[in-house]
Amino acid sequence: METREALTEYLLRLADTDMVLAQRLCEWCGNAPALEEEVAMMNVGLDLLGQARNWYDYAAELLDDGRDADHLAFRRNEREYRNLLIAEQPRGDYAVTTAKQFLFDVWHHQVLARLTGSSDERIAAVAAKALKEATYHRRRSTEWMLRLGQGTEESHRRLADAVQNLWRFTYELTDTDAIEDQLADANIGAGNVGEAWRDEVARVFREADLELPEPARHFYMDGKNGKHTEHLGFLLAEMQYLQRAYPDATW
């Protein structure tokens, strides 16, 4: 695959994952267990939305086919989305959201840290700004993992169940494919952060008194290449409704 095409795909993976996860976090608006947590989650969601916009803008420039960031976010179909599977999973209870966010945040922080050294100056600049936000996201979700894991018997049980239900999707956080390997070899992409991700997750799990599962294995779904769970279609139907119903509408 040509570098330009591979880079476009890579940018859409970053953008779509941020966008979908931001949408899931916004589902807590008015439903969070505490006002402070609602504000915190909305802030994290807005951070991810801003990062997604930056990646979409760059992808749109590379595509150069008349589509802009809004079109890429709101006019593509489910199979055209390239987000990680873990991002599209339902928000569940607060333990599910905490576990999902933590598993993602560790991966995201490590990916962005590597991308700050990308030979692509545009990627390095976006990653440097996003890394500051991701550092806070990782710290926050880690603190909640410890709070729930070391809390009551009920909070520990719910967190352990959430980890077990989400773990099968973590192979996308630890495995890379040909596109990611190609860009890593060109010193553009982040490459494989699987070992560092597992080391950090294992450390936090020990402190939270959680069992670390065996590494997840790849199965037939592949969010990076458009093969999603049934949940993404419903999420996109809600997220894209306004743009689909009133194309090109402006305020």
C-alpha positions in Angstrom: 0.0 0.0 0.0 1.3 3.5 -0.8 2.3 5.6 2.2 -0.3 8.2 1.5 -3.1 5.7 1.5 -1.8 3.9 4.6 -1.5 7.2 6.4 -5.1 8.1 5.6 -6.3 4.8 6.9 -4.2 5.3 10.1 -5.6 8.8 10.7 -9.1 7.6 10.3 -8.5 4.9 12.9 -7.3 7.5 15.4 -10.1 9.9 14.6 -12.9 7.3 14.5 -11.8 5.8 17.8 -11.7 9.2 19.5 -15.1 10.2 18.0 -16.9 7.0 19.0 -15.5 7.0 22.5 -16.5 10.6 23.0 -20.0 9.8 21.9 -20.2 7.0 24.5 -18.9 9.3 27.2 -21.6 11.9 26.3 -24.3 9.3 27.0 -23.5 9.9 30.7 -24.7 13.5 30.5 -27.5 13.7 33.1 -26.8 10.1 34.2 -23.5 10.2 36.0 -23.3 9.0 39.6 -22.1 12.4 40.8 -22.1 15.9 39.3 -18.3 16.2 39.5 -18.0 12.9 37.5 -20.4 14.1 34.9 -18.3 17.3 34.4 -15.1 15.3 34.3 -16.5 12.8 31.7 -17.8 15.6 29.5 -14.4 17.2 29.6 -12.7 14.0 28.6 -15.3 13.5 25.8 -14.6 17.1 24.5 -10.9 16.5 24.6 -11.3 13.3 22.4 -13.7 15.2 20.1 -11.1 17.9 19.6 -8.4 15.3 18.9 -10.7 13.6 16.4 -11.3 16.8 14.6 -7.5 17.3 14.1 -7.1 13.8 12.7 -10.1 14.1 10.5 -8.8 17.5 9.1 -5.5 15.9 8.1 -7.2 12.8 6.6 -9.6 15.0 4.6 -6.6 16.9 3.1 -4.9 13.6 2.1 -8.1 12.3 0.6 -8.6 15.5 -1.3 -12.0 14.4 -2.7 -14.2 17.2 -1.5 -15.0 15.7 1.9 -14.2 17.6 5.0 -13.9 16.6 8.7 -17.7 16.9 9.3 -18.4 14.7 6.2 -15.9 12.0 7.5 -17.5 12.0 10.9 -21.2 12.2 10.0 -21.7 10.9 6.5 -19.8 7.6 6.4 -21.5 4.2 7.0 -20.7 1.7 9.7 -18.4 -0.4 7.5 -16.4 2.7 6.6 -15.6 3.4 10.3 -12.2 2.3 11.5 -12.5 2.7 15.3 -11.3 0.1 17.8 -14.0 -2.3 18.9 -13.6 -1.5 22.6 -14.6 2.1 22.0 -18.1 1.2 20.6 -19.1 -1.1 23.4 -22.1 0.1 25.4 -21.4 2.4 28.3 -22.9 -0.1 30.8 -22.6 0.8 34.5 -19.9 3.0 35.9 -17.6 0.1 36.4 -17.8 -0.8 32.7 -17.1 2.8 31.6 -14.2 2.9 34.1 -12.6 -0.3 32.9 -13.1 0.6 29.2 -11.7 4.1 29.7 -8.7 2.8 31.6 -7.8 0.1 29.0 -8.1 2.6 26.3 -6.3 5.4 28.1 -3.2 3.4 28.8 -3.0 2.5 25.1 -3.8 6.0 23.9 -1.2 7.6 26.1 1.5 5.3 24.9 0.5 5.7 21.2 0.5 9.5 21.5 3.8 9.6 23.3 5.4 7.7 20.4 3.7 9.8 17.8 5.3 13.0 19.2 8.5 11.6 17.6 6.8 11.0 14.2 8.7 12.1 11.1 5.4 13.6 10.0 5.5 17.0 11.6 1.7 17.4 11.4 1.2 14.2 13.3 3.9 15.0 15.9 2.3 18.4 16.6 -1.2 17.0 17.0 0.1 14.2 19.2 2.1 16.6 21.4 -1.0 18.6 22.2 -3.2 15.6 22.7 -0.6 13.9 24.9 -1.2 16.6 27.6 -4.9 15.7 27.7 -4.3 12.0 27.5 -1.9 12.2 30.5 -4.8 13.5 32.6 -7.2 10.9 31.2 -4.9 8.1 32.1 -4.3 9.4 35.6 -8.0 9.8 36.2 -9.1 6.4 35.0 -6.3 4.8 36.9 -7.5 6.4 40.1 -11.0 5.1 39.5 -9.7 1.6 38.8 -8.0 1.7 42.2 -11.0 3.3 43.9 -13.4 0.6 42.7 -11.0 -2.3 42.9 -10.0 -1.5 46.5 -13.5 -0.3 47.5 -16.4 -2.4 48.6 -17.1 -6.0 47.7 -19.8 -4.9 45.3 -17.6 -2.3 43.5 -14.7 -4.9 43.2 -17.1 -7.5 41.7 -18.6 -5.1 39.2 -15.1 -3.9 38.1 -13.9 -7.5 37.7 -16.9 -8.4 35.7 -16.4 -5.4 33.5 -12.8 -6.3 32.8 -13.8 -9.9 31.8 -16.5 -8.7 29.5 -14.3 -6.1 27.7 -11.0 -8.1 27.7 -11.7 -9.9 24.4 -11.5 -6.6 22.5 -8.1 -5.7 23.8 -6.2 -7.6 21.1 -6.6 -4.5 18.9 -4.6 -2.6 21.6 -1.8 -5.1 21.6 -1.6 -6.3 18.0 -0.7 -4.4 14.9 -1.4 -5.1 11.2 0.4 -4.4 7.9 -0.7 -0.7 7.8 0.6 0.0 11.3 3.8 -1.9 10.7 4.4 -0.1 7.4 4.0 3.3 9.0 6.1 2.4 12.0 8.9 1.3 9.7 8.7 4.7 8.0 8.9 6.4 11.4 5.4 7.9 10.9 3.2 5.7 13.1 3.4 4.5 16.7 4.0 0.8 16.0 3.2 -1.9 18.5 2.8 -0.7 22.1 1.4 -4.1 23.3 4.2 -5.0 25.7 4.2 -1.6 27.4 0.4 -1.6 27.5 0.3 -5.0 29.2 3.0 -4.1 31.7 1.2 -0.9 32.9 -2.2 -2.7 33.0 -0.7 -5.5 35.0 0.7 -3.1 37.5 -2.6 -1.3 38.1 -4.5 -4.6 38.2 -2.2 -5.8 41.0 -2.9 -2.7 43.0 -6.6 -3.0 42.4 -6.6 -6.7 43.3 -7.8 -7.8 39.9 -6.7 -10.9 38.0 -4.9 -10.2 34.8 -6.4 -12.3 32.0 -4.4 -14.1 29.4 -3.6 -12.0 26.2 -6.8 -11.7 24.1 -6.7 -13.5 20.8 -7.8 -12.0 17.4 -11.2 -13.2 16.3 -13.4 -12.5 13.3 -14.2 -8.9 14.1 -11.8 -6.2 13.2 -12.8 -2.6 13.9 -9.6 -1.3 12.2 -10.9 -2.7 8.9 -14.6 -2.0 9.3 -15.8 -5.3 10.9 -17.7 -4.1 13.9 -20.0 -5.3 16.6 -23.8 -4.7 16.4 -23.4 -1.7 18.7 -21.8 0.7 16.3 -24.7 0.9 13.9 -27.1 2.1 16.7 -24.5 4.6 18.0 -24.0 6.1 14.5 -27.7 6.2 13.9 -28.1 8.6 16.9 -24.8 10.5 16.3 -25.4 11.1 12.6 -29.1 11.8 12.6 -29.0 15.5 12.2 -26.5 15.6 9.4 -28.3 12.8 7.6 -31.7 14.4 8.0 -30.6 17.9 7.0 -27.5 17.5 4.8 -25.3 20.6 4.6 -27.4 22.5 7.1 -25.8 25.6 8.6 -26.7 27.7 11.6 
